[in-house]
Amino acid sequence: MLEAASPAEALTLAQRYAEPIHLMLTDVVMPLLSGPELALRLASRRPGMKVLDMSGYTDEAIGPRGLLDAELALLQKPFTPDALVRRVRALLEDGTGS
């Protein structure tokens, strides 16, 4: 498992890490670079990487910022460890995150 404290650190880690990254769990709203923007930047280097975004904001709060996409796998905070495991498993198994 790789951990990054910021989007910039995540970009650096992903660039230096030679092994596949199967899934990235990121917050939708972060300083300087949103989770969806981070995923977009990593997409060319990590084309098979799944992304699970999480947010404590409502759809109505983050939608106007242009951060929600119909294909976004979103896990609403607060969530239980079991809910996280189910979403990660679904994303890795069939790509839907549902």
C-alpha positions in Angstrom: 0.0 0.0 0.0 1.2 3.5 -0.9 0.2 6.5 1.1 0.4 10.1 0.1 -0.4 13.2 2.2 -1.1 15.4 -0.8 -1.8 15.3 -4.5 1.7 16.4 -5.3 3.1 13.5 -3.2 0.8 11.1 -4.9 2.0 12.2 -8.3 5.6 11.7 -7.2 4.9 8.3 -5.6 3.1 7.1 -8.7 6.0 8.2 -11.0 8.6 6.5 -8.9 6.7 3.3 -8.2 7.5 0.6 -10.8 4.8 -1.9 -9.9 1.1 -1.7 -11.0 -1.2 0.5 -8.9 -4.6 -1.3 -9.1 -6.7 1.2 -7.2 -6.4 4.8 -5.9 -8.6 6.0 -3.1 -8.7 9.8 -3.0 -10.9 12.6 -1.6 -12.8 14.6 -4.2 -12.0 18.0 -2.6 -8.4 18.6 -1.8 -6.2 21.7 -1.8 -4.6 22.6 -5.1 -5.7 19.6 -7.0 -9.0 17.6 -6.8 -9.2 13.9 -6.6 -10.7 13.6 -10.1 -8.0 16.0 -11.5 -5.3 13.8 -9.8 -6.8 10.7 -11.4 -6.8 12.4 -14.8 -3.1 13.3 -14.4 -2.3 9.7 -13.5 -4.5 8.1 -16.2 -1.9 8.2 -19.0 0.8 6.6 -16.8 -1.6 4.2 -15.0 -4.2 3.3 -17.6 -5.5 0.2 -15.7 -5.8 2.0 -12.4 -9.2 2.1 -10.8 -10.2 5.2 -8.8 -12.5 5.4 -5.8 -13.3 8.9 -4.8 -14.7 9.7 -1.4 -16.4 12.9 -0.1 -18.1 14.3 2.9 -19.8 16.9 0.7 -23.2 16.3 -0.8 -23.6 15.9 -4.6 -25.2 19.3 -4.6 -22.2 20.9 -2.9 -19.5 19.4 -5.2 -21.6 19.2 -8.4 -21.4 22.9 -9.2 -17.6 22.8 -8.9 -17.5 20.5 -11.8 -16.0 17.7 -9.7 -18.7 15.1 -10.3 -18.7 12.9 -13.3 -21.3 10.2 -14.1 -18.6 7.6 -14.2 -17.1 8.6 -10.9 -17.1 5.8 -8.3 -18.0 7.8 -5.2 -18.1 6.7 -1.6 -20.0 9.1 0.7 -18.4 9.9 4.1 -18.9 8.8 6.7 -18.6 5.1 5.7 -17.9 1.9 7.5 -14.8 -0.2 6.9 -17.2 -2.9 5.5 -18.6 -0.4 3.0 -15.1 0.6 1.9 -14.1 -3.1 1.4 -17.3 -3.8 -0.6 -16.7 -0.8 -2.9 -13.0 -1.6 -3.4 -13.8 -5.3 -4.1 -16.5 -4.3 -6.7 -14.2 -1.9 -8.4 -11.4 -4.4 -8.7 -13.7 -7.3 -9.7 -15.9 -5.6 -12.3 -15.0 -2.0 -12.4 -18.3 -0.6 -11.3 -17.8 0.1 -7.7 -21.5 -0.4 -7.1 
